[in-house]
């Protein structure tokens, strides 16, 4: 009887957590949760809008409107990126530095300090974005002002990522890939390097680390049932386990990998709009899954025939993991500089605030000085990058060569693999 009562005790919070996660996903389209610091119309004189659909053709189903991915702007092969940069308590300065280092007028940015952050930090971040003359002129930086609670091991990080994706889809039609980063990430290449390298790539590609070899994760992550208090509380607490355990699913195959990724717009549209039932089914399944950010997107993409062949098995990050069991990344330092550069990756993590290695990256890899924006072809004015010149003018450097070499190896591996999602 004691065991039965204990099981009943967790039935209610288990059901509530599942419903709340689905509710968060459904309400991610509510733009009342985000405050635009400048109207998106301010960007129109610089970048012409895409022609999404032939105006003379009326789609038969509502889903048809969403399944059409906008083509690149006529006469332009330069892609655009949409970033989510997120942080928590004490991450204000780290997030601000990462944002300025990653900035380019062609891109879109959503920034988020979670609910654990003091209100003063969130207000300060909003104030900085609003007062920055470049951000104000271009209007491509947005802050989620109604903060979400985010816990890494629970589903709240997935919900927050989907929320940001929905915002970016609604705010702008002019982006091709979505990139999620934390305040502890830092770029190893300039945005000109990244834009130049990705200009020649198929825009359906998804850079997402994935494997179906779950190993110890099958027993310790897939089979336990957990409840994330972050779904219904305003203070951050660790997840807790409930009974009974569950068996591995047979309706779909589980995959795992990195929580950091570069996703194509078409795949993001599929996950957010969900014109078939799989994204919603998997969202409910991963609501009670340990470390769901490392499995949700991988399992979706590898169980959909239209997208599985687009998955390139890399997250574009340099990460130095503990070994074993490769659960926690080491904090990078000056001793890791050589390995970071030789990896060819676009990003690295994780870094401590104002660590000397960041200054070395700024000086030798990014040519960034005195906390300014990373120099690029768009920069104009004195001091440099104080005004927006020609955003489509790119000046790639050595970082583009390193990144192109890495992507070339990955594409070669994909070419000779019968199925990326094995």
C-alpha positions as CSV (number, residue, x, y, z in Angstrom):
1,X,0.0,0.0,0.0
2,X,2.9,2.4,0.8
3,X,4.3,1.8,-2.7
4,X,0.9,2.4,-4.3
5,X,0.4,5.7,-2.4
6,X,3.9,6.8,-3.3
7,X,3.2,6.2,-7.0
8,X,-0.1,8.1,-6.8
9,X,1.7,10.9,-5.1
10,X,3.6,11.7,-8.3
11,X,0.8,11.1,-10.8
12,X,-0.5,14.7,-10.5
13,X,2.8,16.6,-10.9
14,X,3.7,14.2,-13.7
15,X,0.5,15.1,-15.6
16,X,0.8,18.7,-14.8
17,X,4.4,18.9,-16.1
18,X,3.4,17.3,-19.4
19,X,0.5,19.7,-19.9
20,X,2.5,22.7,-19.0
21,X,5.3,21.9,-21.5
22,X,2.7,21.5,-24.3
23,X,1.2,24.7,-23.1
24,X,4.5,26.5,-23.4
25,X,5.0,25.2,-26.9
26,X,1.5,26.2,-28.0
27,X,1.9,29.7,-26.5
28,X,5.3,30.2,-28.0
29,X,3.6,32.1,-30.8
30,X,2.3,34.7,-28.3
31,X,4.4,37.7,-29.1
32,X,3.3,39.4,-26.0
33,X,6.1,37.5,-24.4
34,X,8.7,39.4,-26.4
35,X,9.4,43.0,-26.6
36,X,10.8,44.4,-29.9
37,X,13.2,47.1,-29.1
38,X,12.8,48.6,-32.5
39,X,10.3,47.9,-35.2
40,X,11.4,45.4,-37.8
41,X,10.3,47.8,-40.5
42,X,13.5,49.8,-39.9
43,X,15.4,47.1,-41.6
44,X,13.3,47.1,-44.8
45,X,15.2,49.9,-46.6
46,X,18.4,47.9,-46.3
47,X,17.2,44.4,-47.1
48,X,14.4,43.7,-49.6
49,X,11.8,41.1,-48.4
50,X,11.5,37.7,-49.9
51,X,8.7,36.7,-52.3
52,X,7.3,33.9,-50.2
53,X,4.5,32.7,-52.5
54,X,3.1,33.4,-55.9
55,X,0.3,35.8,-55.1
56,X,-1.9,34.4,-57.8
57,X,-1.8,30.9,-56.2
58,X,-4.0,30.1,-53.2
59,X,-2.8,27.0,-51.3
60,X,-5.4,24.4,-50.7
61,X,-4.3,23.7,-47.1
62,X,-3.0,26.0,-44.4
63,X,0.0,23.8,-44.0
64,X,1.0,24.4,-47.6
65,X,1.8,28.0,-46.8
66,X,4.3,27.0,-44.1
67,X,6.0,24.2,-46.0
68,X,7.3,26.6,-48.7
69,X,10.8,27.7,-47.6
70,X,11.6,31.3,-48.8
71,X,14.3,31.3,-51.5
72,X,17.3,33.5,-51.2
73,X,16.8,37.1,-52.2
74,X,17.2,37.7,-56.0
75,X,20.8,38.4,-56.9
76,X,22.2,37.5,-53.5
77,X,23.8,34.3,-52.4
78,X,24.6,35.5,-48.9
79,X,22.7,33.6,-46.2
80,X,21.5,35.0,-42.9
81,X,21.6,33.4,-39.5
82,X,19.1,33.6,-36.6
83,X,20.7,33.4,-33.2
84,X,19.3,32.5,-29.8
85,X,21.8,33.6,-27.1
86,X,20.7,32.6,-23.6
87,X,22.0,33.0,-20.1
88,X,21.2,32.8,-16.4
89,X,22.0,34.5,-13.1
90,X,25.3,36.4,-13.4
91,X,25.6,36.0,-17.2
92,X,24.8,39.6,-18.1
93,X,28.4,40.6,-19.0
94,X,29.2,37.3,-20.7
95,X,26.0,37.4,-22.8
96,X,26.6,41.1,-23.8
97,X,30.2,40.3,-24.9
98,X,29.1,37.3,-26.9
99,X,26.3,39.2,-28.6
100,X,28.6,42.1,-29.7
101,X,31.2,39.6,-30.9
102,X,28.6,37.7,-33.0
103,X,26.8,40.8,-34.4
104,X,26.2,41.3,-38.1
105,X,23.5,43.5,-39.6
106,X,22.3,40.7,-41.9
107,X,21.4,38.4,-39.0
108,X,18.6,38.2,-36.5
109,X,19.2,37.9,-32.7
110,X,17.0,36.8,-29.8
111,X,18.5,37.1,-26.4
112,X,17.2,35.7,-23.1
113,X,18.2,35.9,-19.5
114,X,16.2,33.2,-17.6
115,X,13.9,33.7,-14.6
116,X,16.7,32.9,-12.2
117,X,18.4,36.1,-13.3
118,X,17.7,39.2,-11.0
119,X,15.2,41.6,-12.5
120,X,18.0,44.3,-12.4
121,X,20.2,42.2,-14.8
122,X,17.3,41.7,-17.3
123,X,16.4,45.4,-17.2
124,X,20.1,46.4,-17.7
125,X,20.4,44.1,-20.7
126,X,17.2,45.5,-22.2
127,X,18.5,49.1,-21.6
128,X,21.8,48.4,-23.3
129,X,20.1,46.9,-26.4
130,X,17.7,49.8,-26.6
131,X,20.4,52.4,-26.3
132,X,22.9,50.9,-28.7
133,X,22.9,53.1,-31.8
134,X,23.6,50.2,-34.2
135,X,21.0,47.9,-32.7
136,X,18.5,50.8,-32.8
137,X,19.2,51.6,-36.4
138,X,19.1,48.1,-37.8
139,X,16.4,46.7,-35.5
140,X,17.5,43.0,-35.6
141,X,18.1,42.4,-31.8
142,X,15.2,41.4,-29.7
143,X,15.0,40.4,-26.0
144,X,12.5,38.0,-24.4
145,X,11.3,40.3,-21.6
146,X,9.0,37.8,-20.0
147,X,11.7,35.5,-18.9
148,X,11.3,31.7,-18.9
149,X,12.6,29.3,-16.3
150,X,15.3,27.2,-17.9
151,X,16.9,24.1,-16.4
152,X,19.4,22.2,-18.6
153,X,18.5,18.6,-17.5
154,X,14.7,19.1,-18.0
155,X,12.5,20.0,-20.9
156,X,12.4,23.8,-20.2
157,X,15.5,24.4,-22.3
158,X,13.7,22.7,-25.3
159,X,10.6,24.8,-24.6
160,X,12.7,28.0,-24.5
161,X,14.5,27.1,-27.8
162,X,11.1,26.5,-29.5
163,X,9.9,29.8,-28.1
164,X,12.8,31.6,-29.6
165,X,12.4,29.8,-33.0
166,X,8.7,30.9,-33.1
167,X,9.7,34.5,-32.4
168,X,12.4,34.4,-35.1
169,X,10.0,32.9,-37.7
170,X,7.4,35.6,-36.9
171,X,9.8,38.5,-36.7
172,X,11.7,38.0,-40.0
173,X,11.5,36.0,-43.2
174,X,15.1,36.8,-44.1
175,X,17.1,34.1,-42.4
176,X,18.3,30.7,-43.5
177,X,19.8,28.9,-40.4
178,X,19.0,28.9,-36.7
179,X,21.9,28.8,-34.2
180,X,21.5,28.3,-30.4
181,X,24.3,29.5,-28.1
182,X,24.7,30.2,-24.4
183,X,26.5,33.1,-22.8
184,X,29.4,30.7,-22.2
185,X,29.9,30.2,-25.9
186,X,32.3,32.3,-28.1
187,X,33.0,32.4,-31.8
188,X,36.3,31.2,-33.3
189,X,35.5,32.8,-36.7
190,X,34.1,36.2,-37.7
191,X,30.6,36.5,-39.0
192,X,32.0,37.4,-42.4
193,X,33.9,34.0,-42.3
194,X,30.7,32.2,-41.4
195,X,28.5,33.9,-44.0
196,X,31.1,33.5,-46.7
197,X,31.5,29.8,-46.0
198,X,27.8,29.0,-45.8
199,X,27.1,30.9,-49.0
200,X,28.0,27.8,-51.0
201,X,26.1,25.3,-48.9
202,X,22.7,23.7,-49.5
203,X,20.4,25.6,-47.2
204,X,18.6,22.5,-46.3
205,X,21.6,21.2,-44.3
206,X,21.4,20.7,-40.6
207,X,24.5,20.6,-38.5
208,X,23.4,18.5,-35.5
209,X,25.5,15.9,-33.7
210,X,23.5,12.7,-33.4
211,X,23.8,8.9,-32.8
212,X,21.4,6.1,-32.1
213,X,24.0,4.3,-29.9
214,X,22.5,5.3,-26.6
215,X,24.8,3.1,-24.4
216,X,24.4,4.0,-20.8
217,X,21.9,6.7,-21.6
218,X,19.3,4.2,-22.5
219,X,19.1,3.0,-18.9
220,X,19.9,6.3,-17.1
221,X,18.1,8.8,-19.3
222,X,15.5,7.2,-21.6
223,X,13.9,4.8,-19.2
224,X,13.5,6.9,-16.0
225,X,10.5,9.3,-15.7
226,X,11.4,12.7,-14.4
227,X,9.5,15.9,-13.4
228,X,11.1,19.3,-14.0
229,X,10.0,21.8,-11.3
230,X,11.0,24.6,-13.7
231,X,7.7,23.9,-15.6
232,X,5.6,25.1,-12.7
233,X,7.8,26.9,-10.2
234,X,9.5,30.3,-10.2
235,X,12.7,29.1,-8.6
236,X,15.2,26.8,-10.1
237,X,15.4,23.3,-8.7
238,X,16.9,20.1,-9.9
239,X,14.7,17.5,-11.6
240,X,13.4,14.6,-9.5
241,X,12.6,11.0,-10.5
242,X,9.2,9.3,-10.2
243,X,8.0,5.8,-10.6
244,X,7.4,3.5,-12.5
245,X,10.2,3.5,-15.1
246,X,9.2,3.1,-18.8
247,X,10.4,0.9,-21.6
248,X,12.1,2.2,-24.8
249,X,9.6,3.3,-27.4
250,X,8.9,1.2,-30.5
251,X,7.0,3.8,-32.6
252,X,10.2,5.8,-33.2
253,X,13.9,5.4,-32.7
254,X,15.7,7.4,-30.1
255,X,18.8,9.5,-30.9
256,X,21.1,11.6,-28.7
257,X,23.8,14.2,-29.3
258,X,24.8,17.8,-28.5
259,X,22.4,20.4,-27.3
260,X,24.0,23.0,-29.6
261,X,23.2,23.0,-33.3
262,X,22.7,24.8,-36.6
263,X,19.3,24.1,-38.0
264,X,17.9,25.0,-41.4
265,X,14.9,27.2,-41.6
266,X,12.8,24.5,-43.3
267,X,13.4,22.1,-40.4
268,X,12.7,24.8,-37.8
269,X,9.4,25.5,-39.5
270,X,8.5,21.8,-39.4
271,X,9.3,21.5,-35.7
272,X,7.4,24.7,-34.8
273,X,4.4,24.5,-37.1
274,X,4.2,20.7,-36.8
275,X,2.1,19.9,-39.8
276,X,2.3,16.3,-38.9
277,X,2.0,14.9,-35.4
278,X,5.5,13.7,-34.7
279,X,7.0,16.9,-33.3
280,X,4.2,17.1,-30.8
281,X,4.4,13.5,-29.8
282,X,8.1,13.7,-29.2
283,X,7.7,16.9,-27.3
284,X,5.4,15.2,-24.9
285,X,7.7,12.2,-24.7
286,X,10.7,14.3,-23.9
287,X,8.8,16.3,-21.3
288,X,9.7,13.6,-18.8
289,X,13.1,12.7,-20.3
290,X,16.5,13.3,-18.5
291,X,18.6,15.9,-20.5
292,X,15.9,16.3,-23.2
293,X,17.9,19.1,-25.0
294,X,20.4,16.4,-26.0
295,X,17.8,14.2,-27.7
296,X,14.6,16.0,-28.8
297,X,15.8,17.6,-32.1
298,X,18.0,14.7,-33.0
299,X,15.1,12.2,-32.6
300,X,12.8,14.4,-34.6
301,X,15.2,14.9,-37.6
302,X,16.3,11.3,-37.7
303,X,12.7,9.9,-37.7
304,X,11.5,12.1,-40.6
305,X,12.5,10.8,-44.1
306,X,12.4,14.3,-45.6
307,X,15.0,15.6,-43.2
308,X,17.1,12.7,-42.1
309,X,19.4,12.9,-45.1
310,X,20.1,16.6,-44.3
311,X,21.6,15.9,-40.9
312,X,25.4,16.5,-40.8
313,X,26.9,14.9,-37.8
314,X,28.7,17.8,-36.2
315,X,27.5,20.7,-33.9
316,X,30.2,23.2,-35.2
317,X,31.6,23.5,-31.7
318,X,34.9,22.8,-30.1
319,X,34.2,21.3,-26.6
320,X,36.7,19.6,-24.3
321,X,34.7,16.9,-22.5
322,X,35.5,15.1,-19.3
323,X,36.4,11.5,-20.2
324,X,34.6,9.4,-19.1
325,X,31.6,9.8,-19.2
326,X,31.6,12.9,-21.4
327,X,28.8,14.7,-19.6
328,X,30.5,17.9,-18.5
329,X,32.7,20.2,-20.6
330,X,35.9,21.5,-19.3
331,X,36.3,25.3,-18.9
332,X,38.6,26.3,-21.7
333,X,41.8,28.3,-21.1
334,X,44.9,29.6,-22.9
335,X,46.2,26.1,-22.9
336,X,43.4,25.1,-25.3
337,X,44.0,27.7,-27.9
338,X,45.9,25.5,-30.3
339,X,43.3,22.7,-30.2
340,X,40.4,25.2,-30.7
341,X,42.0,26.7,-33.8
342,X,43.0,23.3,-35.3
343,X,39.5,22.0,-34.9
344,X,38.2,24.4,-37.5
345,X,35.0,24.8,-35.5
346,X,32.9,28.0,-35.7
347,X,32.3,28.1,-31.9
348,X,33.8,26.9,-28.7
349,X,32.5,26.4,-25.1
350,X,32.6,26.9,-22.3
351,X,34.4,30.0,-21.1
352,X,34.6,31.8,-17.8
353,X,33.8,35.5,-17.8
354,X,36.7,37.7,-19.2
355,X,39.1,34.8,-19.2
356,X,42.4,35.8,-20.9
357,X,41.8,33.2,-23.7
358,X,38.8,35.4,-24.9
359,X,41.2,38.3,-25.3
360,X,43.5,36.1,-27.3
361,X,40.7,35.0,-29.5
362,X,39.6,38.6,-30.0
363,X,43.1,39.7,-31.0
364,X,44.4,36.9,-33.1
365,X,41.2,35.3,-34.6
366,X,38.6,38.0,-34.7
367,X,40.6,41.2,-34.9
368,X,38.3,42.7,-32.3
369,X,39.4,45.5,-30.1
370,X,38.3,47.4,-27.0
371,X,34.9,45.6,-26.7
372,X,33.7,46.8,-30.1
373,X,31.9,44.7,-32.7
374,X,33.9,42.1,-34.6
375,X,35.2,43.9,-37.7
376,X,33.6,43.0,-41.1
377,X,32.9,44.4,-44.5
378,X,29.8,46.1,-43.1
379,X,31.7,48.3,-40.7
380,X,31.9,52.0,-41.4
381,X,32.5,55.2,-39.5
382,X,35.1,56.4,-37.0
383,X,35.7,54.6,-34.7
384,X,35.4,51.5,-36.8
385,X,32.0,49.8,-36.8
386,X,30.3,52.8,-35.3
387,X,28.1,53.0,-38.5
388,X,26.6,50.4,-40.9
389,X,28.1,50.5,-44.3
390,X,27.3,47.8,-46.9
391,X,26.0,44.7,-45.1
392,X,26.5,42.5,-48.1
393,X,30.2,43.3,-48.3
394,X,32.1,40.4,-46.8
395,X,35.8,40.2,-45.9
396,X,36.5,36.6,-45.0
397,X,39.8,35.8,-43.4
398,X,41.7,32.7,-42.2
399,X,38.8,31.5,-40.2
400,X,36.8,30.9,-43.4
401,X,39.6,28.6,-44.7
402,X,39.6,26.6,-41.4
403,X,35.8,26.3,-41.4
404,X,35.6,25.4,-45.1
405,X,38.2,22.6,-44.5
406,X,36.1,21.2,-41.6
407,X,32.8,21.3,-43.6
408,X,34.5,19.8,-46.6
409,X,35.5,16.8,-44.5
410,X,32.0,16.5,-43.0
411,X,30.4,16.6,-46.5
412,X,32.8,14.0,-47.8
413,X,31.8,11.7,-44.9
414,X,28.1,12.3,-45.6
415,X,28.5,11.6,-49.3
416,X,29.8,8.1,-48.7
417,X,27.4,7.3,-45.9
418,X,24.1,5.7,-47.0
419,X,22.2,7.2,-44.1
420,X,23.3,10.0,-41.8
421,X,20.8,8.9,-39.1
422,X,22.0,5.4,-38.4
